[in-house]
Amino acid sequence: MPVPILKQGDFLIATVQSALSDREVLQFQDDLAERVGSFRSRGVILDVTALDMMDSFVSRAFRSMALMAKLKGAETVIVGIQPEVAFALVQLGLTLEGVNTALDLEEGLAFLRSLTRRRTDGR
C-alpha cells in the first residue's frame, strides 16, 4: 500500500498508515524525493503514529529520507513515534541523529513554520 503524501502549503505530509515491506519503503523513498523536488517543498512531516514497531532498515530509510530532503532544501520532522517504538530504537542502539522529531502533527507543523520563518527573516 503506497504511503499517501499530501501537499499543505510549502510542506509535504506523509502518513505511514501501516507497517511497510522493504520494497514499499524504497518506493516511498523514491516518491518522497520526487515530490520534494517537484513541489519545491520547504518541509516534510513523516507521521509514524500508526507504527507499533520500526526495524533498523525502516529507521535508516527514514533518516536517509530526511537527509535527502535537506539536500533539496527541505527540513524533515518525524512525528508520532510511539513510546514503545522509541524504547525499542534506543535498546537496539538505533538513532535518528540529525532528524527533527515532534510529539504530533500539530507540533511538527509549528516547528516547520518556525524554521521557515527564521530562514525568510534571515536569522
The first five atom37 places (N, CA, C, CB, O) and aatype in JSON, in Angstrom:
{
  "aatype": [12, 14, 19, 14, 9, 10, 11, 5, 7, 3, 13, 10, 9, 0, 16, 19, 5, 15, 0, 10, 15, 3, 1, 6, 19, 10, 5, 13, 5, 3, 3, 10, 0, 6, 1, 19, 7, 15, 13, 1, 15, 1, 7, 19, 9, 10, 3, 19, 16, 0, 10, 3, 12, 12, 3, 15, 13, 19, 15, 1, 0, 13, 1, 15, 12, 0, 10, 12, 0, 11, 10, 11, 7, 0, 6, 16, 19, 9, 19, 7, 9, 5, 14, 6, 19, 0, 13, 0, 10, 19, 5, 10, 7, 10, 16, 10, 6, 7, 19, 2, 16, 0, 10, 3, 10, 6, 6, 7, 10, 0, 13, 10, 1, 15, 10, 16, 1, 1, 1, 16, 3, 7, 1],
  "atom_mask": [
    [1, 1, 1, 1, 1],
    [1, 1, 1, 1, 1],
    [1, 1, 1, 1, 1],
    [1, 1, 1, 1, 1],
    [1, 1, 1, 1, 1],
    [1, 1, 1, 1, 1],
    [1, 1, 1, 1, 1],
    [1, 1, 1, 1, 1],
    [1, 1, 1, 0, 1],
    [1, 1, 1, 1, 1],
    [1, 1, 1, 1, 1],
    [1, 1, 1, 1, 1],
    [1, 1, 1, 1, 1],
    [1, 1, 1, 1, 1],
    [1, 1, 1, 1, 1],
    [1, 1, 1, 1, 1],
    [1, 1, 1, 1, 1],
    [1, 1, 1, 1, 1],
    [1, 1, 1, 1, 1],
    [1, 1, 1, 1, 1],
    [1, 1, 1, 1, 1],
    [1, 1, 1, 1, 1],
    [1, 1, 1, 1, 1],
    [1, 1, 1, 1, 1],
    [1, 1, 1, 1, 1],
    [1, 1, 1, 1, 1],
    [1, 1, 1, 1, 1],
    [1, 1, 1, 1, 1],
    [1, 1, 1, 1, 1],
    [1, 1, 1, 1, 1],
    [1, 1, 1, 1, 1],
    [1, 1, 1, 1, 1],
    [1, 1, 1, 1, 1],
    [1, 1, 1, 1, 1],
    [1, 1, 1, 1, 1],
    [1, 1, 1, 1, 1],
    [1, 1, 1, 0, 1],
    [1, 1, 1, 1, 1],
    [1, 1, 1, 1, 1],
    [1, 1, 1, 1, 1],
    [1, 1, 1, 1, 1],
    [1, 1, 1, 1, 1],
    [1, 1, 1, 0, 1],
    [1, 1, 1, 1, 1],
    [1, 1, 1, 1, 1],
    [1, 1, 1, 1, 1],
    [1, 1, 1, 1, 1],
    [1, 1, 1, 1, 1],
    [1, 1, 1, 1, 1],
    [1, 1, 1, 1, 1],
    [1, 1, 1, 1, 1],
    [1, 1, 1, 1, 1],
    [1, 1, 1, 1, 1],
    [1, 1, 1, 1, 1],
    [1, 1, 1, 1, 1],
    [1, 1, 1, 1, 1],
    [1, 1, 1, 1, 1],
    [1, 1, 1, 1, 1],
    [1, 1, 1, 1, 1],
    [1, 1, 1, 1, 1],
    [1, 1, 1, 1, 1],
    [1, 1, 1, 1, 1],
    [1, 1, 1, 1, 1],
    [1, 1, 1, 1, 1],
    [1, 1, 1, 1, 1],
    [1, 1, 1, 1, 1],
    [1, 1, 1, 1, 1],
    [1, 1, 1, 1, 1],
    [1, 1, 1, 1, 1],
    [1, 1, 1, 1, 1],
    [1, 1, 1, 1, 1],
    [1, 1, 1, 1, 1],
    [1, 1, 1, 0, 1],
    [1, 1, 1, 1, 1],
    [1, 1, 1, 1, 1],
    [1, 1, 1, 1, 1],
    [1, 1, 1, 1, 1],
    [1, 1, 1, 1, 1],
    [1, 1, 1, 1, 1],
    [1, 1, 1, 0, 1],
    [1, 1, 1, 1, 1],
    [1, 1, 1, 1, 1],
    [1, 1, 1, 1, 1],
    [1, 1, 1, 1, 1],
    [1, 1, 1, 1, 1],
    [1, 1, 1, 1, 1],
    [1, 1, 1, 1, 1],
    [1, 1, 1, 1, 1],
    [1, 1, 1, 1, 1],
    [1, 1, 1, 1, 1],
    [1, 1, 1, 1, 1],
    [1, 1, 1, 1, 1],
    [1, 1, 1, 0, 1],
    [1, 1, 1, 1, 1],
    [1, 1, 1, 1, 1],
    [1, 1, 1, 1, 1],
    [1, 1, 1, 1, 1],
    [1, 1, 1, 0, 1],
    [1, 1, 1, 1, 1],
    [1, 1, 1, 1, 1],
    [1, 1, 1, 1, 1],
    [1, 1, 1, 1, 1],
    [1, 1, 1, 1, 1],
    [1, 1, 1, 1, 1],
    [1, 1, 1, 1, 1],
    [1, 1, 1, 1, 1],
    [1, 1, 1, 1, 1],
    [1, 1, 1, 0, 1],
    [1, 1, 1, 1, 1],
    [1, 1, 1, 1, 1],
    [1, 1, 1, 1, 1],
    [1, 1, 1, 1, 1],
    [1, 1, 1, 1, 1],
    [1, 1, 1, 1, 1],
    [1, 1, 1, 1, 1],
    [1, 1, 1, 1, 1],
    [1, 1, 1, 1, 1],
    [1, 1, 1, 1, 1],
    [1, 1, 1, 1, 1],
    [1, 1, 1, 1, 1],
    [1, 1, 1, 1, 1],
    [1, 1, 1, 0, 1],
    [1, 1, 1, 1, 1]
  ],
  "atom_positions": [
    [[0.85, -1.18, 0.0], [0.0, 0.0, 0.0], [0.89, 1.24, 0.0], [-0.96, 0.0, 1.22], [1.71, 1.41, 0.91]],
    [[0.75, 2.1, -1.0], [1.6, 3.29, -1.05], [1.3, 4.25, 0.11], [1.41, 4.02, -2.39], [0.19, 4.31, 0.63]],
    [[2.33, 4.98, 0.5], [2.19, 5.97, 1.56], [1.63, 7.25, 0.95], [3.55, 6.24, 2.29], [2.23, 7.8, 0.03]],
    [[0.48, 7.74, 1.45], [-0.04, 9.0, 0.91], [0.85, 10.17, 1.3], [-1.48, 9.24, 1.41], [1.28, 10.3, 2.45]],
    [[1.13, 11.02, 0.31], [1.94, 12.22, 0.53], [1.1, 13.41, 0.11], [3.31, 12.16, -0.28], [0.82, 13.6, -1.07]],
    [[0.68, 14.21, 1.09], [-0.19, 15.35, 0.84], [0.6, 16.65, 0.87], [-1.32, 15.39, 1.86], [1.53, 16.8, 1.66]],
    [[0.22, 17.57, 0.02], [0.84, 18.9, -0.01], [0.0, 19.84, 0.84], [0.97, 19.43, -1.47], [-1.21, 19.95, 0.65]],
    [[0.64, 20.52, 1.77], [-0.02, 21.5, 2.64], [0.82, 22.76, 2.59], [-0.2, 20.96, 4.12], [1.77, 22.91, 3.37]],
    [[0.49, 23.68, 1.68], [1.3, 24.89, 1.52], [2.68, 24.52, 1.03], [0.0, 0.0, 0.0], [2.83, 23.83, 0.02]],
    [[3.71, 24.97, 1.75], [5.1, 24.67, 1.41], [5.58, 23.34, 1.96], [5.99, 25.77, 1.91], [6.75, 22.98, 1.79]],
    [[4.7, 22.61, 2.62], [5.09, 21.38, 3.29], [4.43, 20.16, 2.66], [4.72, 21.45, 4.77], [3.37, 20.24, 2.04]],
    [[5.1, 19.02, 2.84], [4.52, 17.73, 2.47], [4.28, 16.95, 3.76], [5.45, 16.93, 1.49], [5.1, 16.97, 4.67]],
    [[3.15, 16.27, 3.81], [2.83, 15.43, 4.97], [2.63, 14.01, 4.47], [1.56, 15.95, 5.73], [1.72, 13.74, 3.68]],
    [[3.48, 13.11, 4.93], [3.41, 11.7, 4.56], [3.0, 10.91, 5.79], [4.77, 11.19, 3.98], [3.68, 10.93, 6.82]],
    [[1.88, 10.2, 5.68], [1.37, 9.44, 6.81], [1.55, 7.96, 6.55], [-0.1, 9.77, 7.08], [0.91, 7.39, 5.66]],
    [[2.42, 7.34, 7.33], [2.64, 5.91, 7.22], [1.52, 5.24, 8.01], [4.08, 5.48, 7.74], [1.46, 5.35, 9.24]],
    [[0.63, 4.54, 7.29], [-0.58, 4.03, 7.92], [-0.48, 2.59, 8.41], [-1.71, 4.13, 6.97], [-1.33, 2.12, 9.17]],
    [[0.57, 1.88, 7.97], [0.78, 0.5, 8.43], [2.23, 0.13, 8.2], [-0.17, -0.5, 7.69], [2.97, 0.86, 7.54]],
    [[2.62, -1.01, 8.75], [4.0, -1.48, 8.55], [4.26, -1.63, 7.06], [4.25, -2.82, 9.3], [3.39, -2.06, 6.31]],
    [[5.46, -1.27, 6.64], [5.83, -1.31, 5.23], [6.84, -2.41, 4.97], [6.39, 0.05, 4.78], [7.73, -2.67, 5.78]],
    [[6.69, -3.06, 3.82], [7.7, -4.02, 3.4], [8.93, -3.23, 2.94], [7.17, -4.96, 2.24], [8.85, -2.02, 2.73]],
    [[10.06, -3.9, 2.8], [11.26, -3.22, 2.34], [11.03, -2.59, 0.97], [12.44, -4.21, 2.27], [11.49, -1.47, 0.73]],
    [[10.32, -3.27, 0.1], [10.03, -2.73, -1.23], [9.18, -1.46, -1.13], [9.3, -3.79, -2.1], [9.42, -0.49, -1.84]],
    [[8.19, -1.47, -0.24], [7.33, -0.29, -0.06], [8.12, 0.88, 0.52], [6.14, -0.63, 0.86], [7.87, 2.03, 0.15]],
    [[9.05, 0.6, 1.41], [9.9, 1.65, 1.98], [10.73, 2.3, 0.87], [10.83, 1.08, 3.09], [10.82, 3.53, 0.8]],
    [[11.32, 1.49, 0.01], [12.13, 2.03, -1.08], [11.27, 2.84, -2.06], [12.84, 0.89, -1.82], [11.72, 3.87, -2.56]],
    [[10.05, 2.37, -2.33], [9.14, 3.11, -3.21], [8.76, 4.45, -2.57], [7.88, 2.28, -3.52], [8.72, 5.48, -3.25]],
    [[8.48, 4.42, -1.27], [8.15, 5.63, -0.52], [9.31, 6.62, -0.6], [7.82, 5.29, 0.96], [9.1, 7.81, -0.81]],
    [[10.52, 6.12, -0.44], [11.71, 6.97, -0.51], [11.79, 7.66, -1.88], [12.99, 6.14, -0.24], [12.04, 8.86, -1.96]],
    [[11.58, 6.9, -2.93], [11.62, 7.47, -4.29], [10.5, 8.49, -4.5], [11.5, 6.35, -5.33], [10.74, 9.57, -5.05]],
    [[9.28, 8.15, -4.06], [8.14, 9.05, -4.22], [8.37, 10.37, -3.49], [6.85, 8.39, -3.7], [8.1, 11.45, -4.02]],
    [[8.88, 10.27, -2.26], [9.11, 11.47, -1.47], [10.18, 12.35, -2.11], [9.52, 11.1, -0.04], [10.02, 13.57, -2.18]],
    [[11.27, 11.75, -2.57], [12.34, 12.52, -3.2], [11.81, 13.26, -4.43], [13.51, 11.59, -3.6], [12.13, 14.42, -4.65]],
    [[11.0, 12.58, -5.22], [10.43, 13.2, -6.42], [9.5, 14.36, -6.06], [9.67, 12.15, -7.25], [9.55, 15.41, -6.7]],
    [[8.67, 14.18, -5.06], [7.71, 15.23, -4.7], [8.38, 16.42, -4.03], [6.64, 14.67, -3.78], [7.97, 17.56, -4.27]],
    [[9.38, 16.19, -3.21], [10.09, 17.32, -2.59], [10.65, 18.22, -3.69], [11.24, 16.82, -1.66], [10.56, 19.45, -3.6]],
    [[11.22, 17.61, -4.71], [11.78, 18.39, -5.81], [10.73, 19.05, -6.67], [0.0, 0.0, 0.0], [10.84, 20.23, -7.0]],
    [[9.71, 18.31, -7.05], [8.71, 18.87, -7.97], [7.86, 19.95, -7.33], [7.82, 17.76, -8.5], [7.44, 20.89, -8.01]],
    [[7.59, 19.84, -6.02], [6.79, 20.86, -5.33], [7.64, 21.94, -4.69], [5.92, 20.2, -4.27], [7.11, 22.91, -4.14]],
    [[8.98, 21.78, -4.76], [9.9, 22.73, -4.12], [9.52, 22.96, -2.65], [9.9, 24.08, -4.89], [9.43, 24.08, -2.17]],
    [[9.3, 21.85, -1.98], [8.83, 21.89, -0.6], [9.89, 22.43, 0.34], [8.41, 20.5, -0.15], [11.08, 22.2, 0.14]],
    [[9.46, 23.14, 1.36], [10.35, 23.69, 2.38], [10.41, 22.8, 3.61], [9.9, 25.1, 2.77], [11.3, 22.96, 4.45]],
    [[9.46, 21.87, 3.72], [9.44, 20.99, 4.88], [8.67, 19.71, 4.59], [0.0, 0.0, 0.0], [7.79, 19.67, 3.73]],
    [[9.03, 18.67, 5.34], [8.39, 17.37, 5.22], [8.07, 16.85, 6.61], [9.3, 16.36, 4.45], [8.9, 16.92, 7.52]],
    [[6.86, 16.35, 6.76], [6.48, 15.69, 8.0], [6.25, 14.22, 7.69], [5.21, 16.34, 8.65], [5.45, 13.88, 6.82]],
    [[6.95, 13.35, 8.41], [6.72, 11.92, 8.34], [5.95, 11.53, 9.58], [8.06, 11.11, 8.21], [6.49, 11.51, 10.69]],
    [[4.67, 11.21, 9.4], [3.81, 10.84, 10.53], [3.82, 9.33, 10.68], [2.36, 11.37, 10.33], [3.3, 8.61, 9.83]],
    [[4.41, 8.85, 11.77], [4.53, 7.41, 12.02], [3.68, 6.96, 13.2], [5.99, 7.05, 12.28], [3.95, 5.94, 13.82]],
    [[2.65, 7.73, 13.51], [1.79, 7.44, 14.65], [1.24, 6.02, 14.62], [0.65, 8.42, 14.7], [1.11, 5.39, 15.67]],
    [[0.91, 5.51, 13.43], [0.28, 4.19, 13.32], [1.27, 3.04, 13.46], [-0.42, 4.08, 12.0], [0.85, 1.88, 13.57]],
    [[2.56, 3.32, 13.46], [3.54, 2.24, 13.55], [3.77, 1.81, 14.99], [4.87, 2.68, 12.93], [4.02, 2.64, 15.86]],
    [[3.67, 0.5, 15.22], [3.94, 0.0, 16.57], [5.3, -0.69, 16.64], [2.84, -0.98, 16.99], [5.68, -1.23, 17.67]],
    [[6.04, -0.65, 15.52], [7.42, -1.12, 15.51], [8.15, -0.49, 14.32], [7.49, -2.67, 15.44], [7.55, -0.17, 13.3]],
    [[9.46, -0.34, 14.49], [10.3, 0.2, 13.43], [11.61, -0.57, 13.49], [10.52, 1.76, 13.59], [12.34, -0.49, 14.48]],
    [[11.92, -1.32, 12.43], [13.17, -2.07, 12.43], [14.33, -1.19, 11.96], [13.05, -3.32, 11.54], [14.14, -0.02, 11.63]],
    [[15.51, -1.77, 11.94], [16.69, -0.98, 11.6], [16.64, -0.48, 10.15], [17.95, -1.8, 11.82], [17.1, 0.63, 9.87]],
    [[16.1, -1.29, 9.23], [16.01, -0.87, 7.83], [15.11, 0.36, 7.69], [15.49, -2.01, 6.96], [15.47, 1.32, 7.02]],
    [[13.96, 0.32, 8.33], [13.0, 1.43, 8.26], [13.58, 2.67, 8.91], [11.66, 1.04, 8.93], [13.47, 3.77, 8.36]],
    [[14.19, 2.54, 10.07], [14.74, 3.72, 10.74], [15.86, 4.34, 9.92], [15.25, 3.35, 12.15], [15.96, 5.57, 9.84]],
    [[16.72, 3.52, 9.3], [17.77, 4.05, 8.43], [17.18, 4.72, 7.19], [18.74, 2.93, 8.01], [17.67, 5.75, 6.73]],
    [[16.11, 4.11, 6.65], [15.46, 4.69, 5.46], [14.84, 6.05, 5.8], [14.38, 3.74, 4.92], [14.95, 6.98, 5.01]],
    [[14.2, 6.17, 6.96], [13.61, 7.45, 7.35], [14.69, 8.5, 7.55], [12.78, 7.29, 8.64], [14.52, 9.65, 7.16]],
    [[15.8, 8.09, 8.13], [16.92, 9.02, 8.31], [17.46, 9.46, 6.95], [18.05, 8.37, 9.16], [17.76, 10.63, 6.74]],
    [[17.58, 8.52, 6.02], [18.04, 8.84, 4.67], [17.07, 9.78, 3.96], [18.2, 7.56, 3.84], [17.49, 10.69, 3.25]],
    [[15.77, 9.57, 4.16], [14.77, 10.46, 3.56], [14.95, 11.88, 4.08], [13.35, 9.96, 3.85], [14.87, 12.84, 3.31]],
    [[15.18, 12.0, 5.37], [15.36, 13.33, 5.97], [16.61, 14.0, 5.42], [15.44, 13.22, 7.5], [16.59, 15.2, 5.13]],
    [[17.69, 13.26, 5.26], [18.92, 13.83, 4.73], [18.76, 14.21, 3.26], [20.09, 12.85, 4.9], [19.27, 15.24, 2.82]],
    [[18.06, 13.37, 2.49], [17.79, 13.67, 1.09], [16.97, 14.95, 0.97], [17.05, 12.5, 0.41], [17.28, 15.82, 0.15]],
    [[15.94, 15.07, 1.8], [15.1, 16.27, 1.76], [15.92, 17.5, 2.1], [13.91, 16.13, 2.74], [15.75, 18.55, 1.48]],
    [[16.81, 17.39, 3.08], [17.64, 18.52, 3.47], [18.54, 18.96, 2.31], [18.5, 18.16, 4.7], [18.73, 20.16, 2.1]],
    [[19.07, 18.0, 1.57], [19.9, 18.34, 0.41], [19.09, 19.06, -0.67], [20.53, 17.07, -0.17], [19.65, 19.78, -1.49]],
    [[17.79, 18.86, -0.66], [16.92, 19.53, -1.62], [16.29, 20.8, -1.02], [15.82, 18.56, -2.08], [15.43, 21.42, -1.64]],
    [[16.73, 21.17, 0.2], [16.27, 22.42, 0.8], [15.08, 22.31, 1.71], [0.0, 0.0, 0.0], [14.5, 23.33, 2.08]],
    [[14.69, 21.09, 2.09], [13.52, 20.91, 2.96], [13.93, 20.27, 4.28], [12.45, 20.04, 2.26], [14.7, 19.3, 4.3]],
    [[13.44, 20.81, 5.36], [13.65, 20.21, 6.68], [12.62, 19.11, 6.87], [13.54, 21.28, 7.82], [11.52, 19.17, 6.31]],
    [[12.97, 18.09, 7.65], [12.07, 16.98, 7.92], [11.83, 16.85, 9.41], [12.63, 15.67, 7.34], [12.75, 17.04, 10.22]],
    [[10.59, 16.53, 9.77], [10.23, 16.24, 11.15], [9.49, 14.91, 11.15], [9.36, 17.39, 11.78], [8.53, 14.72, 10.41]],
    [[9.95, 14.0, 11.99], [9.22, 12.74, 12.19], [8.34, 12.93, 13.41], [10.2, 11.51, 12.36], [8.82, 13.3, 14.48]],
    [[7.05, 12.68, 13.24], [6.11, 12.89, 14.34], [5.4, 11.59, 14.7], [5.07, 13.97, 13.96], [5.24, 10.69, 13.88]],
    [[4.99, 11.51, 15.96], [4.14, 10.42, 16.41], [4.85, 9.13, 16.76], [0.0, 0.0, 0.0], [4.24, 8.06, 16.74]],
    [[6.14, 9.2, 17.08], [6.84, 7.96, 17.47], [6.24, 7.47, 18.79], [8.4, 8.2, 17.61], [6.26, 8.17, 19.8]],
    [[5.7, 6.26, 18.76], [5.08, 5.68, 19.95], [6.15, 5.38, 21.0], [4.3, 4.38, 19.58], [7.3, 5.08, 20.65]],
    [[5.8, 5.47, 22.29], [6.79, 5.23, 23.35], [7.5, 3.89, 23.23], [6.12, 5.32, 24.7], [8.71, 3.82, 23.43]],
    [[6.76, 2.82, 22.9], [7.4, 1.51, 22.8], [8.35, 1.43, 21.6], [6.33, 0.41, 22.69], [9.34, 0.7, 21.63]],
    [[8.05, 2.18, 20.54], [8.95, 2.24, 19.38], [10.22, 2.99, 19.77], [8.25, 2.93, 18.17], [11.32, 2.55, 19.44]],
    [[10.07, 4.11, 20.46], [11.23, 4.87, 20.91], [12.12, 4.01, 21.82], [10.79, 6.14, 21.64], [13.34, 4.02, 21.69]],
    [[11.5, 3.29, 22.72], [12.23, 2.43, 23.64], [13.0, 1.36, 22.86], [11.27, 1.77, 24.66], [14.17, 1.11, 23.13]],
    [[12.33, 0.73, 21.9], [12.98, -0.33, 21.11], [14.14, 0.22, 20.3], [11.95, -1.0, 20.17], [15.19, -0.42, 20.21]],
    [[13.97, 1.41, 19.7], [15.06, 2.02, 18.93], [16.28, 2.26, 19.81], [14.6, 3.35, 18.31], [17.41, 1.98, 19.41]],
    [[16.05, 2.77, 21.01], [17.15, 3.03, 21.95], [17.81, 1.72, 22.37], [16.64, 3.79, 23.2], [19.03, 1.63, 22.41]],
    [[16.99, 0.7, 22.68], [17.53, -0.59, 23.1], [18.39, -1.22, 22.0], [16.4, -1.54, 23.48], [19.39, -1.88, 22.29]],
    [[18.0, -1.01, 20.73], [18.75, -1.58, 19.61], [19.95, -0.71, 19.21], [17.83, -1.75, 18.41], [20.73, -1.09, 18.33]],
    [[20.09, 0.45, 19.86], [21.19, 1.34, 19.53], [20.99, 2.1, 18.23], [0.0, 0.0, 0.0], [21.96, 2.6, 17.65]],
    [[19.75, 2.19, 17.77], [19.45, 2.91, 16.53], [19.13, 4.36, 16.87], [18.26, 2.25, 15.78], [18.45, 4.65, 17.85]],
    [[19.64, 5.25, 16.04], [19.37, 6.67, 16.29], [18.8, 7.31, 15.04], [20.65, 7.4, 16.73], [18.98, 6.82, 13.92]],
    [[18.12, 8.38, 15.24], [17.65, 9.22, 14.15], [18.44, 10.52, 14.21], [16.1, 9.48, 14.24], [17.89, 11.61, 14.05]],
    [[19.73, 10.38, 14.45], [20.62, 11.52, 14.59], [20.49, 12.47, 13.4], [22.07, 11.06, 14.74], [20.51, 12.05, 12.24]],
    [[20.36, 13.75, 13.71], [20.23, 14.75, 12.67], [18.83, 14.93, 12.14], [0.0, 0.0, 0.0], [18.6, 15.74, 11.25]],
    [[17.89, 14.17, 12.68], [16.49, 14.24, 12.24], [15.66, 14.87, 13.35], [15.94, 12.83, 11.86], [15.75, 14.47, 14.51]],
    [[14.86, 15.86, 12.98], [13.98, 16.5, 13.94], [12.81, 15.58, 14.26], [13.48, 17.86, 13.41], [12.32, 14.87, 13.39]],
    [[12.37, 15.6, 15.51], [11.19, 14.83, 15.9], [10.25, 15.74, 16.67], [11.58, 13.59, 16.75], [10.66, 16.74, 17.27]],
    [[8.97, 15.38, 16.66], [7.97, 16.12, 17.42], [6.92, 15.13, 17.91], [7.31, 17.25, 16.55], [6.78, 14.02, 17.39]],
    [[6.2, 15.55, 18.92], [5.21, 14.68, 19.55], [4.09, 14.3, 18.59], [4.64, 15.35, 20.77], [3.7, 13.14, 18.52]],
    [[3.56, 15.29, 17.87], [2.41, 15.03, 17.0], [2.44, 15.96, 15.79], [1.09, 15.2, 17.78], [3.33, 16.8, 15.66]],
    [[1.46, 15.8, 14.92], [1.4, 16.57, 13.68], [1.34, 18.07, 13.95], [0.19, 16.14, 12.86], [2.02, 18.84, 13.29]],
    [[0.54, 18.49, 14.91], [0.41, 19.91, 15.23], [1.75, 20.51, 15.65], [-0.62, 20.11, 16.34], [2.13, 21.6, 15.21]],
    [[2.47, 19.8, 16.52], [3.77, 20.28, 16.97], [4.78, 20.28, 15.82], [4.29, 19.4, 18.14], [5.62, 21.18, 15.73]],
    [[4.71, 19.28, 14.95], [5.6, 19.21, 13.79], [5.38, 20.37, 12.84], [0.0, 0.0, 0.0], [6.34, 20.97, 12.35]],
    [[4.12, 20.7, 12.57], [3.81, 21.85, 11.7], [4.3, 23.15, 12.31], [2.3, 21.93, 11.45], [4.86, 23.99, 11.61]],
    [[4.1, 23.31, 13.61], [4.57, 24.52, 14.29], [6.09, 24.64, 14.2], [4.12, 24.51, 15.78], [6.62, 25.73, 13.99]],
    [[6.78, 23.53, 14.36], [8.24, 23.52, 14.27], [8.7, 23.94, 12.88], [8.8, 22.13, 14.62], [9.59, 24.78, 12.74]],
    [[8.09, 23.35, 11.84], [8.48, 23.7, 10.47], [8.17, 25.15, 10.14], [7.77, 22.78, 9.47], [8.96, 25.83, 9.49]],
    [[7.02, 25.64, 10.6], [6.68, 27.06, 10.36], [7.7, 27.96, 11.01], [5.26, 27.38, 10.9], [8.11, 28.96, 10.43]],
    [[8.11, 27.62, 12.21], [9.11, 28.41, 12.93], [10.44, 28.41, 12.18], [9.3, 27.87, 14.35], [11.07, 29.46, 12.03]],
    [[10.87, 27.24, 11.7], [12.12, 27.15, 10.95], [12.07, 27.97, 9.67], [12.43, 25.71, 10.63], [13.01, 28.71, 9.37]],
    [[11.0, 27.83, 8.91], [10.92, 28.55, 7.64], [10.78, 30.05, 7.86], [9.75, 28.04, 6.8], [11.26, 30.84, 7.05]],
    [[10.13, 30.44, 8.93], [10.0, 31.86, 9.26], [11.38, 32.45, 9.57], [9.04, 32.07, 10.46], [11.7, 33.56, 9.14]],
    [[12.18, 31.71, 10.33], [13.53, 32.18, 10.66], [14.39, 32.31, 9.42], [14.19, 31.24, 11.65], [15.17, 33.25, 9.3]],
    [[14.25, 31.37, 8.49], [15.03, 31.43, 7.25], [14.67, 32.65, 6.42], [14.81, 30.16, 6.43], [15.55, 33.32, 5.88]],
    [[13.37, 32.94, 6.31], [12.95, 34.09, 5.5], [13.26, 35.4, 6.19], [11.46, 34.0, 5.19], [13.42, 36.42, 5.52]],
    [[13.34, 35.39, 7.51], [13.71, 36.6, 8.26], [15.21, 36.83, 8.26], [13.2, 36.52, 9.7], [15.69, 37.88, 8.68]],
    [[15.96, 35.83, 7.78], [17.41, 35.96, 7.7], [18.15, 35.65, 8.97], [0.0, 0.0, 0.0], [19.3, 36.04, 9.13]],
    [[17.51, 34.94, 9.89], [18.18, 34.58, 11.15], [18.84, 33.26, 11.06], [17.22, 34.56, 12.3], [19.45, 32.8, 12.03]]
  ]
}
